[in-house]
Structure formats: C-alpha cells, structure tokens
Amino acid sequence: VELGTAVLLSDVLIVLASAFLFGLQTGLYAFFGLILKGLLVDKSIQFFNERKEVVIISEKSEDIRGFIIHELHKGATVHSAKGGFSEDDKEVITTILERKDFSKLKTYIQATDKEAFITVHSMHEIWGRNFRSFA
C-alpha cells in the first residue's frame, strides 16, 4: 500500500471511530477536519514547489539575459517578436525561476531598465530538463 493511501485509510478509520464512540456530530467535525488538513497539505506543497515563469521585453535584454545565465545560473529562452503598436523588432526572454531568484531578477531589472515590460505566471507543474522527470 502506498504511503498516501495508508495515511488516508488511517484517517478515515479515525473519523469512523470518533463518530461511533463520540457521536455523529463529533464524527462530522473529525471529517471536516480531515478535509481541511488535506487542503492545507496540498496548498503547502504547491506553495513550496511553485516556480515563476517570467517573460521579459526590454531594450536591455542582453544585460538581463546575462544576469539570468551568469548570476542566477538559470536557463532562458529568447524569442524574436515584433511590437504590435510600434512594429519595432524586439527580443523576448522567457525563464522559469524559484521565488528567491525571481526576487533577485526583479530587483536587477528595476535597476537596469525601468521601462521593461514583464509578465509573471505562477507554475505548479513543470516537466522536462532540469525540472521534473517524465519517467
């Protein structure tokens, strides 16, 4: 039996025993406590595993890309894009970072290019090289 299944079965047995020994109302409280515990554990795991996908458009993209690679020791993907309004050619940098590295990058970008355009997405599951394995 897997660990998660064993823990769930033991929790269900405790809830059933509390309902039998202490009454239905106490059993329902135990059941709601079990659900609350499950939700809190899931949210805690998601919080600690969360990564940030950062998409950056900047006139100083070469400096920012260098910071990501050489200072943060993370990878980055560079795309060529064309501004919809200005029709200027632009370089778009995409990287995935942990919270602490994202904070460092944000501070660096604020000091380097106050005009940079940045979008940030929270990621909970990332598969592939340097992340979670497919196997």
A tleap script that builds the chain and sets N, CA, C and O, in Angstrom:
source leaprc.protein.ff14SB
mol = sequence {
  NVAL GLU LEU GLY THR ALA VAL LEU LEU SER
  ASP VAL LEU ILE VAL LEU ALA SER ALA PHE
  LEU PHE GLY LEU GLN THR GLY LEU TYR ALA
  PHE PHE GLY LEU ILE LEU LYS GLY LEU LEU
  VAL ASP LYS SER ILE GLN PHE PHE ASN GLU
  ARG LYS GLU VAL VAL ILE ILE SER GLU LYS
  SER GLU ASP ILE ARG GLY PHE ILE ILE HIE
  GLU LEU HIE LYS GLY ALA THR VAL HIE SER
  ALA LYS GLY GLY PHE SER GLU ASP ASP LYS
  GLU VAL ILE THR THR ILE LEU GLU ARG LYS
  ASP PHE SER LYS LEU LYS THR TYR ILE GLN
  ALA THR ASP LYS GLU ALA PHE ILE THR VAL
  HIE SER MET HIE GLU ILE TRP GLY ARG ASN
  PHE ARG SER PHE CALA
}
set mol.1.N position { 0.848 -1.174 0.000 }
set mol.1.CA position { 0.000 0.000 0.000 }
set mol.1.C position { 0.895 1.239 0.000 }
set mol.1.O position { 1.860 1.315 0.761 }
set mol.2.N position { 0.572 2.199 -0.852 }
set mol.2.CA position { 1.338 3.437 -0.905 }
set mol.2.C position { 1.131 4.248 0.370 }
set mol.2.O position { 0.110 4.113 1.044 }
set mol.3.N position { 2.106 5.088 0.691 }
set mol.3.CA position { 2.067 5.870 1.921 }
set mol.3.C position { 0.838 6.769 1.980 }
set mol.3.O position { 0.159 6.818 3.006 }
set mol.4.N position { 0.541 7.485 0.889 }
set mol.4.CA position { -0.615 8.380 0.866 }
set mol.4.C position { -1.917 7.637 1.099 }
set mol.4.O position { -2.791 8.121 1.817 }
set mol.5.N position { -2.052 6.458 0.494 }
set mol.5.CA position { -3.260 5.650 0.670 }
set mol.5.C position { -3.364 5.157 2.105 }
set mol.5.O position { -4.451 5.163 2.682 }
set mol.6.N position { -2.251 4.733 2.688 }
set mol.6.CA position { -2.254 4.254 4.072 }
set mol.6.C position { -2.657 5.360 5.039 }
set mol.6.O position { -3.438 5.128 5.962 }
set mol.7.N position { -2.129 6.556 4.831 }
set mol.7.CA position { -2.482 7.692 5.701 }
set mol.7.C position { -3.967 8.018 5.564 }
set mol.7.O position { -4.644 8.253 6.565 }
set mol.8.N position { -4.475 8.033 4.338 }
set mol.8.CA position { -5.899 8.310 4.124 }
set mol.8.C position { -6.770 7.256 4.798 }
set mol.8.O position { -7.756 7.596 5.453 }
set mol.9.N position { -6.419 5.985 4.646 }
set mol.9.CA position { -7.200 4.916 5.279 }
set mol.9.C position { -7.187 5.048 6.799 }
set mol.9.O position { -8.218 4.871 7.447 }
set mol.10.N position { -6.027 5.357 7.367 }
set mol.10.CA position { -5.976 5.517 8.831 }
set mol.10.C position { -6.805 6.719 9.279 }
set mol.10.O position { -7.464 6.664 10.316 }
set mol.11.N position { -6.775 7.800 8.506 }
set mol.11.CA position { -7.592 8.967 8.843 }
set mol.11.C position { -9.082 8.641 8.784 }
set mol.11.O position { -9.845 9.064 9.654 }
set mol.12.N position { -9.497 7.898 7.771 }
set mol.12.CA position { -10.910 7.517 7.639 }
set mol.12.C position { -11.316 6.622 8.803 }
set mol.12.O position { -12.415 6.768 9.339 }
set mol.13.N position { -10.455 5.709 9.196 }
set mol.13.CA position { -10.759 4.848 10.344 }
set mol.13.C position { -10.899 5.662 11.632 }
set mol.13.O position { -11.770 5.381 12.455 }
set mol.14.N position { -10.052 6.658 11.801 }
set mol.14.CA position { -10.144 7.527 12.988 }
set mol.14.C position { -11.454 8.305 12.975 }
set mol.14.O position { -12.100 8.444 14.013 }
set mol.15.N position { -11.855 8.817 11.806 }
set mol.15.CA position { -13.118 9.557 11.704 }
set mol.15.C position { -14.289 8.641 12.026 }
set mol.15.O position { -15.186 9.024 12.777 }
set mol.16.N position { -14.291 7.439 11.469 }
set mol.16.CA position { -15.380 6.492 11.740 }
set mol.16.C position { -15.423 6.096 13.215 }
set mol.16.O position { -16.499 5.985 13.802 }
set mol.17.N position { -14.248 5.883 13.811 }
set mol.17.CA position { -14.197 5.528 15.229 }
set mol.17.C position { -14.703 6.672 16.104 }
set mol.17.O position { -15.405 6.440 17.087 }
set mol.18.N position { -14.347 7.905 15.749 }
set mol.18.CA position { -14.822 9.040 16.543 }
set mol.18.C position { -16.333 9.198 16.416 }
set mol.18.O position { -17.002 9.558 17.385 }
set mol.19.N position { -16.871 8.935 15.237 }
set mol.19.CA position { -18.335 9.011 15.067 }
set mol.19.C position { -19.021 7.925 15.883 }
set mol.19.O position { -20.066 8.163 16.488 }
set mol.20.N position { -18.439 6.746 15.899 }
set mol.20.CA position { -19.032 5.631 16.642 }
set mol.20.C position { -18.924 5.841 18.148 }
set mol.20.O position { -19.888 5.614 18.878 }
set mol.21.N position { -17.754 6.274 18.616 }
set mol.21.CA position { -17.526 6.406 20.053 }
set mol.21.C position { -18.100 7.691 20.655 }
set mol.21.O position { -18.593 7.675 21.784 }
set mol.22.N position { -18.042 8.799 19.917 }
set mol.22.CA position { -18.404 10.094 20.494 }
set mol.22.C position { -19.636 10.730 19.870 }
set mol.22.O position { -20.023 11.830 20.266 }
set mol.23.N position { -20.250 10.078 18.920 }
set mol.23.CA position { -21.466 10.600 18.324 }
set mol.23.C position { -21.250 11.161 16.926 }
set mol.23.O position { -20.124 11.436 16.509 }
set mol.24.N position { -22.355 11.320 16.218 }
set mol.24.CA position { -22.327 11.758 14.826 }
set mol.24.C position { -21.754 13.167 14.681 }
set mol.24.O position { -20.981 13.433 13.761 }
set mol.25.N position { -22.133 14.068 15.587 }
set mol.25.CA position { -21.645 15.444 15.488 }
set mol.25.C position { -20.113 15.500 15.574 }
set mol.25.O position { -19.475 16.184 14.775 }
set mol.26.N position { -19.533 14.797 16.521 }
set mol.26.CA position { -18.077 14.755 16.657 }
set mol.26.C position { -17.445 14.090 15.439 }
set mol.26.O position { -16.390 14.520 14.974 }
set mol.27.N position { -18.080 13.054 14.927 }
set mol.27.CA position { -17.594 12.389 13.720 }
set mol.27.C position { -17.578 13.329 12.526 }
set mol.27.O position { -16.653 13.292 11.714 }
set mol.28.N position { -18.616 14.186 12.414 }
set mol.28.CA position { -18.654 15.156 11.321 }
set mol.28.C position { -17.559 16.210 11.479 }
set mol.28.O position { -16.940 16.619 10.496 }
set mol.29.N position { -17.322 16.648 12.717 }
set mol.29.CA position { -16.219 17.579 12.953 }
set mol.29.C position { -14.881 16.946 12.545 }
set mol.29.O position { -14.040 17.594 11.921 }
set mol.30.N position { -14.704 15.692 12.901 }
set mol.30.CA position { -13.475 14.978 12.536 }
set mol.30.C position { -13.359 14.869 11.013 }
set mol.30.O position { -12.270 15.011 10.456 }
set mol.31.N position { -14.490 14.615 10.345 }
set mol.31.CA position { -14.498 14.515 8.885 }
set mol.31.C position { -14.109 15.849 8.237 }
set mol.31.O position { -13.290 15.883 7.318 }
set mol.32.N position { -14.696 16.938 8.719 }
set mol.32.CA position { -14.348 18.261 8.175 }
set mol.32.C position { -12.893 18.628 8.494 }
set mol.32.O position { -12.223 19.272 7.686 }
set mol.33.N position { -12.412 18.223 9.659 }
set mol.33.CA position { -11.010 18.428 9.996 }
set mol.33.C position { -10.091 17.672 9.046 }
set mol.33.O position { -9.031 18.168 8.664 }
set mol.34.N position { -10.508 16.463 8.670 }
set mol.34.CA position { -9.740 15.658 7.714 }
set mol.34.C position { -9.665 16.353 6.352 }
set mol.34.O position { -8.605 16.403 5.728 }
set mol.35.N position { -10.790 16.884 5.903 }
set mol.35.CA position { -10.815 17.601 4.623 }
set mol.35.C position { -9.942 18.849 4.699 }
set mol.35.O position { -9.163 19.117 3.785 }
set mol.36.N position { -10.066 19.613 5.784 }
set mol.36.CA position { -9.260 20.820 5.965 }
set mol.36.C position { -7.768 20.498 5.979 }
set mol.36.O position { -6.971 21.211 5.369 }
set mol.37.N position { -7.391 19.426 6.674 }
set mol.37.CA position { -5.981 19.014 6.715 }
set mol.37.C position { -5.482 18.680 5.313 }
set mol.37.O position { -4.379 19.078 4.937 }
set mol.38.N position { -6.277 17.958 4.544 }
set mol.38.CA position { -5.890 17.605 3.175 }
set mol.38.C position { -5.681 18.831 2.309 }
set mol.38.O position { -4.716 18.904 1.548 }
set mol.39.N position { -6.587 19.796 2.424 }
set mol.39.CA position { -6.450 21.025 1.635 }
set mol.39.C position { -5.209 21.817 2.039 }
set mol.39.O position { -4.491 22.333 1.182 }
set mol.40.N position { -4.958 21.914 3.341 }
set mol.40.CA position { -3.786 22.654 3.812 }
set mol.40.C position { -2.476 21.987 3.379 }
set mol.40.O position { -1.520 22.669 3.009 }
set mol.41.N position { -2.440 20.666 3.426 }
set mol.41.CA position { -1.233 19.956 2.990 }
set mol.41.C position { -1.007 20.188 1.500 }
set mol.41.O position { 0.121 20.456 1.086 }
set mol.42.N position { -2.061 20.089 0.682 }
set mol.42.CA position { -1.934 20.319 -0.761 }
set mol.42.C position { -1.461 21.735 -1.058 }
set mol.42.O position { -0.566 21.927 -1.880 }
set mol.43.N position { -2.050 22.726 -0.401 }
set mol.43.CA position { -1.653 24.121 -0.633 }
set mol.43.C position { -0.215 24.369 -0.190 }
set mol.43.O position { 0.515 25.113 -0.845 }
set mol.44.N position { 0.199 23.751 0.918 }
set mol.44.CA position { 1.568 23.913 1.395 }
set mol.44.C position { 2.560 23.322 0.406 }
set mol.44.O position { 3.589 23.933 0.119 }
set mol.45.N position { 2.263 22.153 -0.110 }
set mol.45.CA position { 3.150 21.524 -1.098 }
set mol.45.C position { 3.217 22.372 -2.355 }
set mol.45.O position { 4.300 22.569 -2.906 }
set mol.46.N position { 2.076 22.881 -2.822 }
set mol.46.CA position { 2.061 23.735 -4.006 }
set mol.46.C position { 2.874 25.004 -3.766 }
set mol.46.O position { 3.604 25.448 -4.652 }
set mol.47.N position { 2.754 25.584 -2.586 }
set mol.47.CA position { 3.471 26.819 -2.265 }
set mol.47.C position { 4.979 26.609 -2.361 }
set mol.47.O position { 5.686 27.431 -2.945 }
set mol.48.N position { 5.473 25.509 -1.789 }
set mol.48.CA position { 6.911 25.278 -1.775 }
set mol.48.C position { 7.449 24.806 -3.126 }
set mol.48.O position { 8.641 24.953 -3.397 }
set mol.49.N position { 6.585 24.242 -3.976 }
set mol.49.CA position { 7.023 23.785 -5.294 }
set mol.49.C position { 6.763 24.814 -6.385 }
set mol.49.O position { 7.109 24.582 -7.543 }
set mol.50.N position { 6.167 25.934 -6.041 }
set mol.50.CA position { 5.803 26.930 -7.041 }
set mol.50.C position { 7.030 27.587 -7.660 }
set mol.50.O position { 7.986 27.939 -6.968 }
set mol.51.N position { 6.979 27.738 -8.951 }
set mol.51.CA position { 8.004 28.442 -9.705 }
set mol.51.C position { 7.332 29.594 -10.443 }
set mol.51.O position { 6.109 29.619 -10.587 }
set mol.52.N position { 8.121 30.529 -10.901 }
set mol.52.CA position { 7.606 31.678 -11.642 }
set mol.52.C position { 8.119 31.630 -13.074 }
set mol.52.O position { 9.324 31.537 -13.308 }
set mol.53.N position { 7.204 31.694 -14.020 }
set mol.53.CA position { 7.593 31.877 -15.414 }
set mol.53.C position { 7.604 33.376 -15.660 }
set mol.53.O position { 6.589 34.052 -15.490 }
set mol.54.N position { 8.757 33.888 -16.060 }
set mol.54.CA position { 8.923 35.324 -16.247 }
set mol.54.C position { 9.185 35.589 -17.730 }
set mol.54.O position { 10.091 35.013 -18.332 }
set mol.55.N position { 8.372 36.469 -18.297 }
set mol.55.CA position { 8.523 36.870 -19.693 }
set mol.55.C position { 8.907 38.342 -19.694 }
set mol.55.O position { 8.201 39.180 -19.132 }
set mol.56.N position { 10.036 38.650 -20.333 }
set mol.56.CA position { 10.614 39.997 -20.253 }
set mol.56.C position { 10.820 40.558 -21.650 }
set mol.56.O position { 11.392 39.902 -22.520 }
set mol.57.N position { 10.345 41.786 -21.853 }
set mol.57.CA position { 10.637 42.537 -23.079 }
set mol.57.C position { 11.350 43.802 -22.626 }
set mol.57.O position { 10.802 44.602 -21.869 }
set mol.58.N position { 12.589 43.972 -23.102 }
set mol.58.CA position { 13.396 45.097 -22.642 }
set mol.58.C position { 14.381 45.519 -23.719 }
set mol.58.O position { 14.828 44.710 -24.532 }
set mol.59.N position { 14.704 46.791 -23.704 }
set mol.59.CA position { 15.760 47.298 -24.584 }
set mol.59.C position { 17.124 46.803 -24.100 }
set mol.59.O position { 18.087 46.799 -24.866 }
set mol.60.N position { 17.212 46.391 -22.848 }
set mol.60.CA position { 18.465 45.905 -22.252 }
set mol.60.C position { 18.436 44.382 -22.106 }
set mol.60.O position { 18.953 43.833 -21.133 }
set mol.61.N position { 17.828 43.712 -23.078 }
set mol.61.CA position { 17.632 42.267 -22.964 }
set mol.61.C position { 18.949 41.498 -22.873 }
set mol.61.O position { 19.012 40.471 -22.197 }
set mol.62.N position { 19.985 41.970 -23.531 }
set mol.62.CA position { 21.270 41.268 -23.466 }
set mol.62.C position { 21.825 41.284 -22.043 }
set mol.62.O position { 22.339 40.271 -21.569 }
set mol.63.N position { 21.726 42.426 -21.358 }
set mol.63.CA position { 22.186 42.519 -19.966 }
set mol.63.C position { 21.354 41.617 -19.056 }
set mol.63.O position { 21.891 40.921 -18.194 }
set mol.64.N position { 20.048 41.639 -19.257 }
set mol.64.CA position { 19.144 40.850 -18.412 }
set mol.64.C position { 19.383 39.357 -18.643 }
set mol.64.O position { 19.436 38.580 -17.690 }
set mol.65.N position { 19.525 38.963 -19.892 }
set mol.65.CA position { 19.807 37.560 -20.216 }
set mol.65.C position { 21.128 37.134 -19.565 }
set mol.65.O position { 21.215 36.036 -19.015 }
set mol.66.N position { 22.151 37.985 -19.621 }
set mol.66.CA position { 23.426 37.688 -18.983 }
set mol.66.C position { 23.292 37.504 -17.480 }
set mol.66.O position { 23.922 36.619 -16.902 }
set mol.67.N position { 22.472 38.338 -16.844 }
set mol.67.CA position { 22.240 38.217 -15.403 }
set mol.67.C position { 21.585 36.877 -15.069 }
set mol.67.O position { 21.976 36.204 -14.116 }
set mol.68.N position { 20.584 36.502 -15.865 }
set mol.68.CA position { 19.878 35.237 -15.624 }
set mol.68.C position { 20.844 34.059 -15.743 }
set mol.68.O position { 20.845 33.159 -14.902 }
set mol.69.N position { 21.657 34.074 -16.781 }
set mol.69.CA position { 22.540 32.939 -17.050 }
set mol.69.C position { 23.755 32.920 -16.122 }
set mol.69.O position { 24.085 31.875 -15.561 }
set mol.70.N position { 24.416 34.050 -15.956 }
set mol.70.CA position { 25.683 34.069 -15.227 }
set mol.70.C position { 25.545 34.306 -13.725 }
set mol.70.O position { 26.336 33.774 -12.946 }
set mol.71.N position { 24.566 35.084 -13.310 }
set mol.71.CA position { 24.405 35.372 -11.882 }
set mol.71.C position { 23.434 34.406 -11.211 }
set mol.71.O position { 23.701 33.913 -10.115 }
set mol.72.N position { 22.304 34.135 -11.871 }
set mol.72.CA position { 21.315 33.228 -11.286 }
set mol.72.C position { 21.573 31.769 -11.661 }
set mol.72.O position { 21.024 30.854 -11.046 }
set mol.73.N position { 22.414 31.563 -12.679 }
set mol.73.CA position { 22.742 30.219 -13.162 }
set mol.73.C position { 21.493 29.454 -13.594 }
set mol.73.O position { 21.325 28.278 -13.272 }
set mol.74.N position { 20.626 30.140 -14.323 }
set mol.74.CA position { 19.391 29.558 -14.839 }
set mol.74.C position { 19.381 29.694 -16.353 }
set mol.74.O position { 20.136 30.481 -16.926 }
set mol.75.N position { 18.527 28.927 -16.981 }
set mol.75.CA position { 18.396 28.998 -18.426 }
set mol.75.C position { 17.386 30.051 -18.837 }
set mol.75.O position { 16.594 30.532 -18.026 }
set mol.76.N position { 17.430 30.395 -20.101 }
set mol.76.CA position { 16.481 31.368 -20.648 }
set mol.76.C position { 16.244 31.019 -22.110 }
set mol.76.O position { 17.134 30.509 -22.791 }
set mol.77.N position { 15.057 31.295 -22.577 }
set mol.77.CA position { 14.716 31.122 -23.981 }
set mol.77.C position { 14.477 32.506 -24.562 }
set mol.77.O position { 13.791 33.330 -23.957 }
set mol.78.N position { 15.037 32.758 -25.726 }
set mol.78.CA position { 14.908 34.067 -26.366 }
set mol.78.C position { 14.085 33.909 -27.636 }
set mol.78.O position { 14.350 33.037 -28.463 }
set mol.79.N position { 13.078 34.775 -27.773 }
set mol.79.CA position { 12.212 34.786 -28.952 }
set mol.79.C position { 12.352 36.133 -29.653 }
set mol.79.O position { 12.585 37.160 -29.015 }
set mol.80.N position { 12.209 36.110 -30.951 }
set mol.80.CA position { 12.130 37.366 -31.700 }
set mol.80.C position { 10.661 37.725 -31.829 }
set mol.80.O position { 9.825 36.862 -32.098 }
set mol.81.N position { 10.349 38.990 -31.637 }
set mol.81.CA position { 8.966 39.448 -31.714 }
set mol.81.C position { 8.929 40.807 -32.389 }
set mol.81.O position { 9.948 41.479 -32.545 }
set mol.82.N position { 7.725 41.190 -32.781 }
set mol.82.CA position { 7.527 42.494 -33.397 }
set mol.82.C position { 6.425 43.200 -32.627 }
set mol.82.O position { 5.355 42.635 -32.401 }
set mol.83.N position { 6.686 44.426 -32.228 }
set mol.83.CA position { 5.691 45.178 -31.479 }
set mol.83.C position { 4.426 45.400 -32.298 }
set mol.83.O position { 4.501 45.820 -33.453 }
set mol.84.N position { 3.291 45.127 -31.723 }
set mol.84.CA position { 2.018 45.291 -32.428 }
set mol.84.C position { 1.690 46.745 -32.704 }
set mol.84.O position { 1.127 47.066 -33.751 }
set mol.85.N position { 2.026 47.612 -31.799 }
set mol.85.CA position { 1.743 49.029 -31.949 }
set mol.85.C position { 2.883 49.749 -32.671 }
set mol.85.O position { 2.665 50.485 -33.633 }
set mol.86.N position { 4.097 49.518 -32.186 }
set mol.86.CA position { 5.255 50.242 -32.725 }
set mol.86.C position { 5.848 49.575 -33.965 }
set mol.86.O position { 6.537 50.222 -34.753 }
set mol.87.N position { 5.585 48.306 -34.130 }
set mol.87.CA position { 6.150 47.486 -35.204 }
set mol.87.C position { 7.665 47.395 -35.123 }
set mol.87.O position { 8.317 47.075 -36.116 }
set mol.88.N position { 8.239 47.674 -33.947 }
set mol.88.CA position { 9.678 47.526 -33.727 }
set mol.88.C position { 10.008 46.054 -33.497 }
set mol.88.O position { 9.208 45.312 -32.928 }
set mol.89.N position { 11.192 45.640 -33.943 }
set mol.89.CA position { 11.668 44.300 -33.632 }
set mol.89.C position { 12.108 44.272 -32.174 }
set mol.89.O position { 12.780 45.188 -31.699 }
set mol.90.N position { 11.722 43.214 -31.471 }
set mol.90.CA position { 12.022 43.102 -30.045 }
set mol.90.C position { 12.538 41.709 -29.740 }
set mol.90.O position { 12.309 40.760 -30.489 }
set mol.91.N position { 13.240 41.610 -28.619 }
set mol.91.CA position { 13.694 40.328 -28.115 }
set mol.91.C position { 12.900 40.023 -26.852 }
set mol.91.O position { 12.804 40.862 -25.956 }
set mol.92.N position { 12.331 38.825 -26.781 }
set mol.92.CA position { 11.532 38.412 -25.629 }
set mol.92.C position { 12.286 37.295 -24.912 }
set mol.92.O position { 12.655 36.295 -25.527 }
set mol.93.N position { 12.514 37.467 -23.614 }
set mol.93.CA position { 13.210 36.470 -22.799 }
set mol.93.C position { 12.185 35.770 -21.920 }
set mol.93.O position { 11.364 36.416 -21.269 }
set mol.94.N position { 12.241 34.447 -21.910 }
set mol.94.CA position { 11.390 33.657 -21.025 }
set mol.94.C position { 12.280 32.793 -20.154 }
set mol.94.O position { 13.191 32.131 -20.652 }
set mol.95.N position { 12.018 32.798 -18.848 }
set mol.95.CA position { 12.778 31.966 -17.917 }
set mol.95.C position { 11.850 31.479 -16.814 }
set mol.95.O position { 10.797 32.070 -16.576 }
set mol.96.N position { 12.239 30.412 -16.148 }
set mol.96.CA position { 11.472 29.875 -15.027 }
set mol.96.C position { 12.378 29.878 -13.807 }
set mol.96.O position { 13.482 29.335 -13.838 }
set mol.97.N position { 11.901 30.497 -12.730 }
set mol.97.CA position { 12.730 30.718 -11.545 }
set mol.97.C position { 11.998 30.334 -10.268 }
set mol.97.O position { 10.769 30.308 -10.215 }
set mol.98.N position { 12.794 30.033 -9.236 }
set mol.98.CA position { 12.246 29.878 -7.897 }
set mol.98.C position { 11.972 31.273 -7.337 }
set mol.98.O position { 12.442 32.267 -7.891 }
set mol.99.N position { 11.225 31.349 -6.257 }
set mol.99.CA position { 10.836 32.637 -5.673 }
set mol.99.C position { 12.035 33.540 -5.366 }
set mol.99.O position { 12.024 34.722 -5.711 }
set mol.100.N position { 13.062 32.991 -4.722 }
set mol.100.CA position { 14.209 33.824 -4.324 }
set mol.100.C position { 14.940 34.367 -5.546 }
set mol.100.O position { 15.382 35.515 -5.546 }
set mol.101.N position { 15.069 33.540 -6.594 }
set mol.101.CA position { 15.725 34.005 -7.812 }
set mol.101.C position { 14.868 35.035 -8.543 }
set mol.101.O position { 15.395 35.977 -9.136 }
set mol.102.N position { 13.553 34.855 -8.501 }
set mol.102.CA position { 12.653 35.827 -9.123 }
set mol.102.C position { 12.806 37.191 -8.446 }
set mol.102.O position { 12.817 38.226 -9.112 }
set mol.103.N position { 12.922 37.180 -7.125 }
set mol.103.CA position { 13.088 38.432 -6.386 }
set mol.103.C position { 14.383 39.133 -6.793 }
set mol.103.O position { 14.397 40.351 -6.973 }
set mol.104.N position { 15.469 38.374 -6.939 }
set mol.104.CA position { 16.743 38.944 -7.381 }
set mol.104.C position { 16.633 39.516 -8.791 }
set mol.104.O position { 17.145 40.600 -9.069 }
set mol.105.N position { 15.960 38.778 -9.683 }
set mol.105.CA position { 15.805 39.246 -11.061 }
set mol.105.C position { 14.974 40.523 -11.115 }
set mol.105.O position { 15.296 41.449 -11.859 }
set mol.106.N position { 13.924 40.568 -10.339 }
set mol.106.CA position { 13.064 41.759 -10.317 }
set mol.106.C position { 13.855 42.987 -9.858 }
set mol.106.O position { 13.737 44.065 -10.440 }
set mol.107.N position { 14.650 42.812 -8.825 }
set mol.107.CA position { 15.486 43.913 -8.335 }
set mol.107.C position { 16.480 44.358 -9.408 }
set mol.107.O position { 16.693 45.553 -9.611 }
set mol.108.N position { 17.084 43.386 -10.089 }
set mol.108.CA position { 18.053 43.712 -11.142 }
set mol.108.C position { 17.380 44.469 -12.295 }
set mol.108.O position { 17.920 45.460 -12.787 }
set mol.109.N position { 16.218 44.006 -12.716 }
set mol.109.CA position { 15.526 44.657 -13.834 }
set mol.109.C position { 15.109 46.080 -13.448 }
set mol.109.O position { 15.217 46.997 -14.262 }
set mol.110.N position { 14.641 46.267 -12.231 }
set mol.110.CA position { 14.250 47.605 -11.779 }
set mol.110.C position { 15.433 48.558 -11.821 }
set mol.110.O position { 15.266 49.740 -12.123 }
set mol.111.N position { 16.626 48.057 -11.520 }
set mol.111.CA position { 17.814 48.905 -11.530 }
set mol.111.C position { 18.364 49.101 -12.945 }
set mol.111.O position { 19.009 50.111 -13.224 }
set mol.112.N position { 18.115 48.148 -13.830 }
set mol.112.CA position { 18.698 48.165 -15.174 }
set mol.112.C position { 17.815 48.863 -16.204 }
set mol.112.O position { 18.303 49.662 -17.002 }
set mol.113.N position { 16.516 48.562 -16.188 }
set mol.113.CA position { 15.614 49.108 -17.206 }
set mol.113.C position { 14.222 49.312 -16.612 }
set mol.113.O position { 13.425 48.377 -16.538 }
set mol.114.N position { 13.944 50.529 -16.196 }
set mol.114.CA position { 12.643 50.851 -15.594 }
set mol.114.C position { 11.506 50.779 -16.618 }
set mol.114.O position { 10.337 50.764 -16.234 }
set mol.115.N position { 11.827 50.734 -17.899 }
set mol.115.CA position { 10.821 50.671 -18.958 }
set mol.115.C position { 10.529 49.235 -19.403 }
set mol.115.O position { 9.716 49.027 -20.304 }
set mol.116.N position { 11.170 48.257 -18.796 }
set mol.116.CA position { 10.978 46.859 -19.191 }
set mol.116.C position { 9.520 46.458 -18.980 }
set mol.116.O position { 8.847 46.936 -18.066 }
set mol.117.N position { 9.053 45.562 -19.857 }
set mol.117.CA position { 7.704 45.005 -19.739 }
set mol.117.C position { 7.859 43.562 -19.290 }
set mol.117.O position { 8.536 42.771 -19.945 }
set mol.118.N position { 7.227 43.219 -18.167 }
set mol.118.CA position { 7.405 41.899 -17.564 }
set mol.118.C position { 6.045 41.302 -17.238 }
set mol.118.O position { 5.177 41.972 -16.680 }
set mol.119.N position { 5.869 40.033 -17.593 }
set mol.119.CA position { 4.705 39.289 -17.114 }
set mol.119.C position { 5.218 38.113 -16.294 }
set mol.119.O position { 6.270 37.545 -16.588 }
set mol.120.N position { 4.462 37.757 -15.264 }
set mol.120.CA position { 4.867 36.689 -14.360 }
set mol.120.C position { 3.679 35.743 -14.189 }
set mol.120.O position { 2.553 36.169 -13.931 }
set mol.121.N position { 3.958 34.462 -14.338 }
set mol.121.CA position { 2.931 33.439 -14.177 }
set mol.121.C position { 3.394 32.441 -13.117 }
set mol.121.O position { 4.559 32.043 -13.107 }
set mol.122.N position { 2.501 32.041 -12.239 }
set mol.122.CA position { 2.826 31.018 -11.247 }
set mol.122.C position { 2.694 29.650 -11.896 }
set mol.122.O position { 1.696 29.351 -12.551 }
set mol.123.N position { 3.718 28.823 -11.706 }
set mol.123.CA position { 3.745 27.475 -12.270 }
set mol.123.C position { 3.785 26.468 -11.128 }
set mol.123.O position { 4.570 26.603 -10.189 }
set mol.124.N position { 2.931 25.461 -11.224 }
set mol.124.CA position { 2.889 24.440 -10.188 }
set mol.124.C position { 3.450 23.110 -10.676 }
set mol.124.O position { 3.885 22.285 -9.873 }
set mol.125.N position { 3.440 22.903 -11.981 }
set mol.125.CA position { 3.976 21.672 -12.541 }
set mol.125.C position { 4.827 22.002 -13.739 }
set mol.125.O position { 4.361 22.631 -14.689 }
set mol.126.N position { 6.079 21.577 -13.697 }
set mol.126.CA position { 6.997 21.807 -14.802 }
set mol.126.C position { 7.714 20.488 -15.070 }
set mol.126.O position { 8.318 19.902 -14.172 }
set mol.127.N position { 7.638 20.040 -16.296 }
set mol.127.CA position { 8.231 18.765 -16.681 }
set mol.127.C position { 9.352 19.006 -17.676 }
set mol.127.O position { 9.271 19.915 -18.503 }
set mol.128.N position { 10.380 18.207 -17.599 }
set mol.128.CA position { 11.444 18.281 -18.581 }
set mol.128.C position { 12.793 18.528 -17.953 }
set mol.128.O position { 12.969 18.411 -16.741 }
set mol.129.N position { 13.732 18.868 -18.796 }
set mol.129.CA position { 15.125 19.033 -18.392 }
set mol.129.C position { 15.260 20.026 -17.229 }
set mol.129.O position { 14.675 21.109 -17.248 }
set mol.130.N position { 16.038 19.634 -16.225 }
set mol.130.CA position { 16.308 20.425 -15.023 }
set mol.130.C position { 15.091 20.595 -14.111 }
set mol.130.O position { 15.155 21.319 -13.117 }
set mol.131.N position { 14.005 19.943 -14.441 }
set mol.131.CA position { 12.808 20.020 -13.603 }
set mol.131.C position { 12.344 18.591 -13.298 }
set mol.131.O position { 13.175 17.712 -13.068 }
set mol.132.N position { 11.077 18.359 -13.294 }
set mol.132.CA position { 10.527 17.054 -13.007 }
set mol.132.C position { 10.729 16.108 -14.198 }
set mol.132.O position { 10.551 16.501 -15.351 }
set mol.133.N position { 11.094 14.883 -13.906 }
set mol.133.CA position { 11.362 13.908 -14.948 }
set mol.133.C position { 10.066 13.292 -15.474 }
set mol.133.O position { 9.104 13.125 -14.724 }
set mol.134.N position { 10.045 12.957 -16.762 }
set mol.134.CA position { 8.890 12.289 -17.351 }
set mol.134.C position { 8.810 10.841 -16.910 }
set mol.134.O position { 7.727 10.255 -16.904 }
set mol.135.N position { 9.932 10.258 -16.542 }
set mol.135.CA position { 9.969 8.830 -16.185 }
set mol.135.C position { 9.521 8.592 -14.767 }
set mol.135.O position { 9.494 7.448 -14.313 }
savepdb mol mol.pdb
quit
